[in-house]
Amino acid sequence: RFSGTFVGNAESTSPPAAATSPPAVAAATLPAVPTIPVVPTIVGVPNTVAESVLNPNEVKPPASGTRKARVLYDYEAADSTELALLADEMITVYSLPGMDPDWLIGERGNQKGKVPVTYLELLS
């Protein structure tokens, strides 16, 4: 059973310690929240040069800059713009202006498509 006496100062004018807000200086030192830039787009119009040339079937190889490459690992194409690869086959590869540096255009006979650089050993 509790007695009817409350121990403490019921008339305190200061708020409890947990309810105090941090000083303004601490808020100024917090890292800024990163923002994602918004780029307006028009449907059907590519945003970059890279997007406008990434359909490998419509691209012609450069006059110079083609190389032979040996495929190190099997690679299954994710879509129609990529070229499926088999380990140890030889293909011709080249880069296009504005293209992601982790990818090259690969050609095998009349087949053409993007291939990941990490799956290749560049020879010439």
DSSP file (Angstrom, degrees, kcal/mol; ACC not computed):
  #  RESIDUE AA STRUCTURE BP1 BP2  ACC     N-H-->O    O-->H-N    N-H-->O    O-->H-N    TCO  KAPPA ALPHA  PHI   PSI    X-CA   Y-CA   Z-CA
    1    1 A R              0   0    0      0, 0.0     2,-0.3     0, 0.0     0, 0.0   0.000 360.0 360.0 360.0 137.3    0.0    0.0    0.0
    2    2 A F        -     0   0    0      1,-0.0     2,-0.1     2,-0.0     0, 0.0  -0.700 360.0-124.9 -95.6 145.6    1.2    3.5   -0.9
    3    3 A S        -     0   0    0     -2,-0.3    -1,-0.0     2,-0.2     0, 0.0  -0.458  25.7-113.5 -80.6 164.0    1.0    6.4    1.4
    4    4 A G  S    S+     0   0    0     -2,-0.1     2,-0.5     2,-0.1    -1,-0.1   0.375  86.0 103.8 -79.1   4.6   -0.7    9.5    0.1
    5    5 A T        -     0   0    0      2,-0.0     2,-0.5     0, 0.0    -2,-0.2  -0.776  58.9-153.3 -94.7 130.5    2.5   11.5    0.2
    6    6 A F        -     0   0    0     -2,-0.5     2,-0.6     2,-0.1     4,-0.1  -0.892   9.2-145.3-101.9 125.6    4.3   12.2   -3.1
    7    7 A V        +     0   0    0     -2,-0.5     2,-0.2     2,-0.1    -2,-0.0  -0.815  61.7  55.7 -92.2 121.6    8.0   12.7   -2.8
    8    8 A G  S    S-     0   0    0     -2,-0.6     2,-0.9     3,-0.0    -2,-0.1  -0.745  92.7 -72.4 142.1 171.6    9.2   15.2   -5.3
    9    9 A N    >   -     0   0    0     -2,-0.2     3,-1.0     1,-0.2    -2,-0.1  -0.836  38.0-179.2-101.3 101.4    8.6   18.8   -6.4
   10   10 A A  T 3  S+     0   0    0     -2,-0.9    -1,-0.2     1,-0.2    -3,-0.0   0.630  79.5  59.1 -74.4 -14.0    5.2   18.9   -8.2
   11   11 A E  T 3  S+     0   0    0     -3,-0.1    -1,-0.2     2,-0.0     2,-0.1   0.067  72.0 143.3-104.2  23.7    5.6   22.6   -8.9
   12   12 A S    <   -     0   0    0     -3,-1.0     0, 0.0     1,-0.1     0, 0.0  -0.405  35.4-163.3 -66.1 137.0    8.8   22.5  -10.8
   13   13 A T        +     0   0    0     -2,-0.1    -1,-0.1     2,-0.1    -3,-0.0   0.566  64.5  85.9 -98.6 -10.7    9.0   25.0  -13.7
   14   14 A S  S    S-     0   0    0      1,-0.1     3,-0.1     0, 0.0    -2,-0.0  -0.724  81.5-118.9 -91.9 141.2   11.8   23.3  -15.6
   15   15 A P        -     0   0    0      0, 0.0     5,-0.1     0, 0.0    -2,-0.1  -0.330  41.6 -85.4 -72.0 159.4   11.0   20.6  -18.1
   16   16 A P    >   -     0   0    0      0, 0.0     3,-1.3     0, 0.0     4,-0.4  -0.247  41.6-109.4 -60.8 155.5   12.5   17.1  -17.5
   17   17 A A  G >  S+     0   0    0      1,-0.3     3,-1.1     2,-0.2     0, 0.0   0.832 116.6  56.9 -58.8 -35.7   16.0   16.6  -18.9
   18   18 A A  G 3  S+     0   0    0      1,-0.2    -1,-0.3     3,-0.0     0, 0.0   0.725 101.2  58.1 -70.3 -20.7   14.7   14.3  -21.7
   19   19 A A  G <  S+     0   0    0     -3,-1.3    -1,-0.2     2,-0.1    -2,-0.2   0.516  80.9 105.9 -89.7  -4.0   12.4   16.9  -23.0
   20   20 A T    <   -     0   0    0     -3,-1.1    -3,-0.0    -4,-0.4     0, 0.0  -0.490  69.5-126.8 -76.1 146.3   15.0   19.5  -23.7
   21   21 A S        -     0   0    0     -2,-0.2     3,-0.1     1,-0.1    -1,-0.1  -0.611  28.9-100.0 -90.5 153.6   16.0   20.1  -27.3
   22   22 A P        -     0   0    0      0, 0.0    -1,-0.1     0, 0.0     5,-0.1  -0.341  49.0 -91.6 -68.3 154.0   19.6   20.0  -28.5
   23   23 A P    >>  -     0   0    0      0, 0.0     4,-1.2     0, 0.0     3,-0.7  -0.240  33.6-112.7 -63.3 156.1   21.3   23.3  -28.9
   24   24 A A  H 3> S+     0   0    0      1,-0.2     4,-1.5     2,-0.2     0, 0.0   0.795 114.1  63.7 -61.4 -29.9   21.2   24.9  -32.3
   25   25 A V  H 3> S+     0   0    0      1,-0.2     4,-0.9     2,-0.2    -1,-0.2   0.897  99.4  52.7 -63.6 -40.1   24.9   24.4  -32.8
   26   26 A A  H X4 S+     0   0    0     -3,-0.7     3,-0.6     1,-0.2     4,-0.5   0.887 106.8  52.7 -64.2 -38.3   24.5   20.6  -32.7
   27   27 A A  H >< S+     0   0    0     -4,-1.2     3,-0.9     1,-0.2    -1,-0.2   0.855 105.1  55.4 -66.0 -33.4   21.9   20.8  -35.4
   28   28 A A  H 3< S+     0   0    0     -4,-1.5    -1,-0.2     1,-0.2    -2,-0.2   0.737 104.4  54.1 -72.0 -21.6   24.2   22.8  -37.7
   29   29 A T  T << S+     0   0    0     -4,-0.9    -1,-0.2    -3,-0.6    -2,-0.2   0.506  82.3 108.5 -92.0  -3.7   26.9   20.1  -37.5
   30   30 A L  S <  S-     0   0    0     -3,-0.9     2,-0.0    -4,-0.5    -3,-0.0  -0.423  81.9 -98.5 -69.9 147.9   24.7   17.2  -38.6
   31   31 A P        -     0   0    0      0, 0.0    -1,-0.1     0, 0.0     2,-0.1  -0.351  41.1-106.4 -67.3 147.9   25.4   16.0  -42.1
   32   32 A A        -     0   0    0      1,-0.1     3,-0.0    -3,-0.1    -3,-0.0  -0.419  33.7-108.2 -71.6 148.8   23.2   17.3  -44.9
   33   33 A V        -     0   0    0     -2,-0.1    -1,-0.1     1,-0.1     2,-0.0  -0.663  38.2-118.8 -77.9 125.8   20.6   14.9  -46.3
   34   34 A P        -     0   0    0      0, 0.0     2,-0.3     0, 0.0    -1,-0.1  -0.358  27.9-150.9 -67.1 145.8   21.7   13.9  -49.8
   35   35 A T        -     0   0    0     -2,-0.0    -3,-0.0    -3,-0.0     0, 0.0  -0.872   9.0-132.4-116.7 152.0   19.4   14.8  -52.6
   36   36 A I        -     0   0    0     -2,-0.3     2,-0.1     1,-0.0     0, 0.0  -0.899  28.9-122.1-102.4 123.9   18.8   13.1  -55.9
   37   37 A P        -     0   0    0      0, 0.0     2,-0.6     0, 0.0    -1,-0.0  -0.383  19.4-135.7 -67.0 142.7   18.8   15.4  -58.9
   38   38 A V        -     0   0    0     -2,-0.1     0, 0.0     2,-0.0     0, 0.0  -0.882  17.6-166.2-100.8 123.5   15.7   15.4  -61.0
   39   39 A V        -     0   0    0     -2,-0.6     2,-0.1     0, 0.0     8,-0.0  -0.942  18.9-131.3-112.5 117.0   16.3   15.3  -64.7
   40   40 A P        -     0   0    0      0, 0.0     2,-0.3     0, 0.0    -2,-0.0  -0.400  28.7-168.1 -66.8 142.0   13.3   16.1  -66.9
   41   41 A T        -     0   0    0     -2,-0.1     2,-0.5     3,-0.0     6,-0.0  -0.935  19.7-142.8-130.6 154.4   12.8   13.7  -69.7
   42   42 A I    >   -     0   0    0      3,-0.4     3,-2.3    -2,-0.3     2,-0.0  -0.974  37.8-107.3-114.0 128.9   10.7   13.6  -72.8
   43   43 A V  T 3  S+     0   0    0     -2,-0.5     0, 0.0     1,-0.3     0, 0.0  -0.294 104.0  15.0 -58.9 130.6    9.2   10.1  -73.6
   44   44 A G  T 3  S+     0   0    0      1,-0.2    -1,-0.3    -2,-0.0    -3,-0.0   0.333 102.1 104.5  89.5  -7.8   11.0    8.7  -76.6
   45   45 A V  S <  S-     0   0    0     -3,-2.3    -3,-0.4     2,-0.0    -1,-0.2  -0.934  71.6-126.8-109.7 120.3   13.9   11.1  -76.5
   46   46 A P        -     0   0    0      0, 0.0     3,-0.0     0, 0.0     6,-0.0  -0.336   7.2-145.4 -66.2 146.1   17.2    9.7  -75.1
   47   47 A N  S    S+     0   0    0      1,-0.0     2,-0.3    -8,-0.0     3,-0.0   0.801  76.5  22.6 -79.1 -31.6   18.9   11.7  -72.3
   48   48 A T  S  > S-     0   0    0      1,-0.1     4,-1.3    50,-0.0    -1,-0.0  -0.832  78.3-109.5-134.4 168.4   22.5   11.0  -73.3
   49   49 A V  H  > S+     0   0    0     -2,-0.3     4,-0.9     1,-0.2     3,-0.2   0.881 116.5  60.0 -62.2 -38.3   24.6   10.1  -76.2
   50   50 A A  H >> S+     0   0    0      1,-0.2     3,-0.8    48,-0.2     4,-0.5   0.903 103.6  49.1 -60.4 -42.4   25.2    6.7  -74.7
   51   51 A E  H >4 S+     0   0    0      1,-0.2     3,-0.6     2,-0.2    -1,-0.2   0.836 107.4  55.6 -66.8 -30.9   21.5    5.9  -74.7
   52   52 A S  H 3< S+     0   0    0     -4,-1.3    -1,-0.2     1,-0.2    -2,-0.2   0.678 116.0  35.8 -77.6 -15.2   21.2    6.8  -78.3
   53   53 A V  H << S+     0   0    0     -4,-0.9    -1,-0.2    -3,-0.8    -2,-0.2   0.274  86.5  98.6-118.2  10.1   23.9    4.4  -79.4
   54   54 A L    <<  +     0   0    0     -3,-0.6    60,-0.2    -4,-0.5    -1,-0.1   0.497  52.5  97.5 -83.5  -0.6   23.4    1.5  -77.1
   55   55 A N    >   -     0   0    0      1,-0.2     3,-1.9    -4,-0.1     4,-0.3  -0.740  61.7-164.1 -83.7 100.0   21.4   -0.6  -79.6
   56   56 A P  G >  S+     0   0    0      0, 0.0     3,-1.1     0, 0.0    -1,-0.2   0.759  80.6  64.4 -60.4 -27.3   24.4   -2.7  -80.8
   57   57 A N  G 3  S+     0   0    0      1,-0.2    -2,-0.1    55,-0.1    -3,-0.0   0.715 105.3  45.5 -70.7 -18.1   22.6   -4.0  -83.9
   58   58 A E  G <  S+     0   0    0     -3,-1.9     2,-0.4    -5,-0.1    -1,-0.2   0.382  96.3  95.1-101.9   2.5   22.4   -0.4  -85.3
   59   59 A V    <   -     0   0    0     -3,-1.1    -6,-0.0    -4,-0.3    37,-0.0  -0.766  61.2-148.5-101.4 138.5   26.1    0.4  -84.5
   60   60 A K        -     0   0    0     -2,-0.4     3,-0.1     1,-0.0    -2,-0.1  -0.836  29.1-108.0-100.1 142.1   28.9    0.1  -86.9
   61   61 A P        -     0   0    0      0, 0.0     4,-0.1     0, 0.0    35,-0.1  -0.327  41.9 -98.7 -65.5 151.3   32.4   -0.7  -85.5
   62   62 A P        -     0   0    0      0, 0.0     4,-0.2     0, 0.0     3,-0.0  -0.298  28.2-114.3 -66.9 156.0   35.0    2.1  -85.6
   63   63 A A  S    S+     0   0    0      2,-0.1     2,-0.3    -3,-0.1     3,-0.1   0.860 101.8  11.6 -60.1 -35.6   37.5    2.2  -88.4
   64   64 A S  S    S+     0   0    0      1,-0.1     3,-0.1     3,-0.0    -1,-0.1  -0.927 102.0  65.6-135.3 163.1   40.2    1.6  -85.9
   65   65 A G        +     0   0    0      1,-0.4    30,-0.3    -2,-0.3     2,-0.3   0.477  61.1 134.7 103.2   3.5   40.1    0.6  -82.2
   66   66 A T        -     0   0    0     -4,-0.2    -1,-0.4    28,-0.1     2,-0.3  -0.624  32.5-172.2 -81.7 147.8   38.7   -2.9  -82.6
   67   67 A R  E     -A   93   0A   0     26,-2.7    26,-3.1    -2,-0.3     2,-0.3  -0.937  24.2-117.4-135.4 157.3   40.5   -5.6  -80.6
   68   68 A K  E     -A   92   0A   0     -2,-0.3    55,-2.9    24,-0.2    56,-1.0  -0.729  34.3-173.4 -89.3 146.2   40.4   -9.4  -80.3
   69   69 A A  E     -AB  91 122A   0     22,-2.5    22,-2.5    -2,-0.3     2,-0.5  -0.998  21.0-138.5-142.1 145.1   39.3  -10.7  -76.9
   70   70 A R  E     -AB  90 121A   0     51,-2.5    51,-2.5    -2,-0.3     2,-0.4  -0.890  27.9-124.6-100.6 132.6   39.2  -14.2  -75.4
   71   71 A V  E     - B   0 120A   0     18,-2.6    17,-3.4    -2,-0.5    49,-0.2  -0.641  21.2-169.2 -79.7 127.1   36.1  -14.9  -73.2
   72   72 A L        +     0   0    0     47,-3.3     2,-0.3    -2,-0.4    -1,-0.1   0.820  66.9  16.3 -85.8 -34.1   37.1  -16.0  -69.7
   73   73 A Y  S    S-     0   0    0     46,-0.7    -1,-0.2    13,-0.1     2,-0.1  -0.947  85.6 -93.8-139.3 154.4   33.7  -17.2  -68.4
   74   74 A D        -     0   0    0     -2,-0.3     2,-0.4    12,-0.1    12,-0.2  -0.447  42.0-166.5 -63.6 143.1   30.3  -18.1  -69.8
   75   75 A Y  B     -F   85   0B   0     10,-2.3    10,-2.6    -2,-0.1     2,-0.6  -0.985  12.6-148.6-138.8 126.4   27.9  -15.1  -69.8
   76   76 A E        -     0   0    0     -2,-0.4     8,-0.1     8,-0.2     2,-0.1  -0.835  28.1-118.7 -94.9 124.5   24.1  -15.3  -70.4
   77   77 A A        -     0   0    0     -2,-0.6     7,-0.1     1,-0.1     3,-0.1  -0.373  14.1-153.5 -63.8 135.0   22.7  -12.2  -72.1
   78   78 A A  S    S-     0   0    0      1,-0.1     2,-0.3    -2,-0.1    -1,-0.1   0.763  73.8  -8.3 -81.1 -26.7   20.2  -10.3  -69.9
   79   79 A D  S >  S-     0   0    0      0, 0.0     3,-1.5     0, 0.0    -1,-0.1  -0.888  87.8 -76.9-156.0-175.2   18.3   -8.8  -72.9
   80   80 A S  T 3  S+     0   0    0      1,-0.3    -3,-0.0    -2,-0.3    -2,-0.0   0.609 120.3  63.5 -72.0 -10.8   18.5   -8.4  -76.7
   81   81 A T  T 3  S+     0   0    0     32,-0.1    33,-3.1   -25,-0.1    -1,-0.3   0.596  95.2  74.1 -86.4  -9.8   21.2   -5.7  -76.4
   82   82 A E  B <  S-c  114   0A   0     -3,-1.5     2,-0.5    31,-0.3    33,-0.2  -0.681  76.3-130.9-104.2 157.8   23.7   -8.1  -74.9
   83   83 A L        -     0   0    0     31,-2.2     2,-0.2    -2,-0.2    30,-0.1  -0.924  19.9-129.9-108.5 125.1   25.7  -10.8  -76.5
   84   84 A A        -     0   0    0     -2,-0.5     2,-0.3    -7,-0.1    -8,-0.2  -0.500  29.7-155.5 -71.1 142.6   25.8  -14.3  -74.8
   85   85 A L  B     -F   75   0B   0    -10,-2.6   -10,-2.3    -2,-0.2     2,-0.4  -0.896  13.7-152.8-124.5 150.2   29.3  -15.6  -74.4
   86   86 A L    >   -     0   0    0     -2,-0.3     3,-1.7   -12,-0.2   -15,-0.2  -0.974  37.6 -99.0-118.8 137.9   31.0  -19.0  -74.0
   87   87 A A  T 3  S+     0   0    0     -2,-0.4   -15,-0.2     1,-0.2     3,-0.1  -0.212 103.9  15.6 -54.9 141.3   34.3  -19.4  -72.2
   88   88 A D  T 3  S+     0   0    0    -17,-3.4    -1,-0.2     1,-0.3     2,-0.2   0.389  91.6 128.7  74.7   1.7   37.4  -19.6  -74.4
   89   89 A E    <   -     0   0    0     -3,-1.7   -18,-2.6   -18,-0.1     2,-0.4  -0.519  56.0-126.6 -82.4 158.9   35.7  -18.3  -77.6
   90   90 A M  E     +A   70   0A   0    -20,-0.2     2,-0.3    -2,-0.2   -20,-0.2  -0.886  33.0 170.2-106.5 133.6   37.3  -15.4  -79.5
   91   91 A I  E     -A   69   0A   0    -22,-2.5   -22,-2.5    -2,-0.4     2,-0.4  -0.903  33.7-116.2-134.6 164.5   35.3  -12.3  -80.3
   92   92 A T  E     -AD  68 107A   0     15,-2.2    15,-2.7    -2,-0.3     2,-0.3  -0.877  37.1-172.9 -99.9 135.3   36.0   -8.8  -81.6
   93   93 A V  E     +AD  67 106A   0    -26,-3.1   -26,-2.7    -2,-0.4     2,-0.3  -0.925  12.4 165.5-130.6 154.6   35.3   -5.9  -79.2
   94   94 A Y  E     - D   0 105A   0     11,-1.8    11,-3.2    -2,-0.3     2,-0.3  -0.975  27.1-121.7-158.6 162.6   35.3   -2.1  -79.3
   95   95 A S        -     0   0    0    -30,-0.3     9,-0.1    -2,-0.3     5,-0.0  -0.735  17.5-144.6-107.4 156.4   34.0    0.8  -77.3
   96   96 A L    >   -     0   0    0     -2,-0.3     3,-1.9     4,-0.1     2,-0.1  -0.898  33.9 -91.3-117.6 150.3   31.6    3.6  -78.3
   97   97 A P  T 3  S+     0   0    0      0, 0.0   -44,-0.1     0, 0.0     3,-0.1  -0.363 112.6  13.2 -59.3 133.9   31.7    7.2  -77.3
   98   98 A G  T 3  S+     0   0    0      1,-0.3   -48,-0.2    -2,-0.1     2,-0.2   0.475  95.1 138.4  80.9   2.2   29.7    7.8  -74.1
   99   99 A M    <   -     0   0    0     -3,-1.9    -1,-0.3     1,-0.1   -48,-0.0  -0.520  67.3 -92.3 -82.8 148.3   29.4    4.1  -73.3
  100  100 A D    >   -     0   0    0     -2,-0.2     3,-1.8     1,-0.2    -4,-0.1  -0.373  33.4-135.0 -55.2 127.9   29.7    2.7  -69.8
  101  101 A P  T 3  S+     0   0    0      0, 0.0    -1,-0.2     0, 0.0    -2,-0.0   0.633 100.7  66.3 -67.7 -11.7   33.4    1.8  -69.4
  102  102 A D  T 3  S+     0   0    0     14,-0.1    15,-2.5    15,-0.1    16,-0.4   0.490 101.7  56.6 -84.3  -2.6   32.5   -1.5  -67.8
  103  103 A W  E <   - E   0 116A   0     -3,-1.8     2,-0.3    13,-0.2    11,-0.1  -0.925  60.3-172.1-129.3 151.8   31.0   -2.7  -71.1
  104  104 A L  E     - E   0 115A   0     11,-2.5    11,-2.9    -2,-0.3     2,-0.6  -0.893  33.6-106.4-130.4 163.9   32.2   -3.2  -74.7
  105  105 A I  E     -DE  94 114A   0    -11,-3.2   -11,-1.8    -2,-0.3     2,-0.4  -0.848  40.2-161.2 -89.7 127.4   30.4   -4.0  -77.9
  106  106 A G  E     -DE  93 113A   0      7,-3.6     7,-2.1    -2,-0.6     2,-0.4  -0.869   6.9-162.1-112.0 145.1   31.3   -7.6  -78.9
  107  107 A E  E     +DE  92 112A   0    -15,-2.7   -15,-2.2    -2,-0.4     2,-0.4  -0.990  13.3 174.6-128.5 134.8   30.9   -9.2  -82.3
  108  108 A R  E >  S- E   0 111A   0      3,-2.3     3,-2.4    -2,-0.4     2,-0.3  -0.915  71.4 -52.2-135.6 106.5   30.9  -12.9  -83.2
  109  109 A G  T 3  S-     0   0    0     -2,-0.4   -18,-0.0     1,-0.3     0, 0.0  -0.478 123.3 -20.1  62.3-124.4   30.2  -13.5  -86.9
  110  110 A N  T 3  S+     0   0    0     -2,-0.3     2,-0.3    -3,-0.1    -1,-0.3   0.339 118.4 100.6 -97.7   7.4   27.0  -11.5  -87.6
  111  111 A Q  E <   + E   0 108A   0     -3,-2.4    -3,-2.3     2,-0.0     2,-0.3  -0.722  48.7 177.0 -92.7 144.0   26.0  -11.3  -83.9
  112  112 A K  E     + E   0 107A   0     -2,-0.3     2,-0.3    -5,-0.2    -5,-0.2  -0.997  11.5 128.1-147.4 143.6   26.6   -8.2  -82.0
  113  113 A G  E     - E   0 106A   0     -7,-2.1    -7,-3.6    -2,-0.3   -31,-0.3  -0.969  55.3 -67.0 179.6 170.2   25.9   -7.0  -78.5
  114  114 A K  E     -cE  82 105A   0    -33,-3.1   -31,-2.2    -2,-0.3    -9,-0.2  -0.481  45.9-172.9 -72.4 142.2   27.2   -5.5  -75.2
  115  115 A V  E     - E   0 104A   0    -11,-2.9   -11,-2.5   -33,-0.2     2,-0.3  -0.994  28.1-109.3-136.1 143.5   29.6   -7.6  -73.2
  116  116 A P  E >   - E   0 103A   0      0, 0.0     3,-1.5     0, 0.0   -13,-0.2  -0.555  19.6-140.0 -74.7 133.3   31.0   -7.0  -69.7
  117  117 A V  G >  S+     0   0    0    -15,-2.5     3,-2.1    -2,-0.3   -14,-0.1   0.831  98.2  66.5 -60.4 -34.7   34.7   -6.2  -69.7
  118  118 A T  G 3  S+     0   0    0    -16,-0.4    -1,-0.3     1,-0.3   -15,-0.1   0.647  95.6  57.3 -66.3 -13.3   35.4   -8.4  -66.6
  119  119 A Y  G <  S+     0   0    0     -3,-1.5   -47,-3.3   -47,-0.1   -46,-0.7   0.370 100.8  77.6 -93.5   4.1   34.5  -11.5  -68.7
  120  120 A L  E <   -B   71   0A   0     -3,-2.1     2,-0.6   -49,-0.2   -49,-0.2  -0.840  60.6-152.8-121.2 150.0   37.2  -10.8  -71.3
  121  121 A E  E     -B   70   0A   0    -51,-2.5   -51,-2.5    -2,-0.3     2,-0.3  -0.969  29.4-141.3-112.5 110.1   40.9  -11.0  -71.7
  122  122 A L  E     +B   69   0A   0     -2,-0.6   -53,-0.2   -53,-0.2    -2,-0.0  -0.564  24.5 177.2 -75.3 130.5   41.8   -8.3  -74.2
  123  123 A L              0   0    0    -55,-2.9   -54,-0.2    -2,-0.3    -1,-0.2   0.851 360.0 360.0-106.5 -43.7   44.5   -9.6  -76.6
  124  124 A S              0   0    0    -56,-1.0   -55,-0.1     0, 0.0    -2,-0.1   0.424 360.0 360.0-123.8 360.0   45.4   -7.1  -79.3
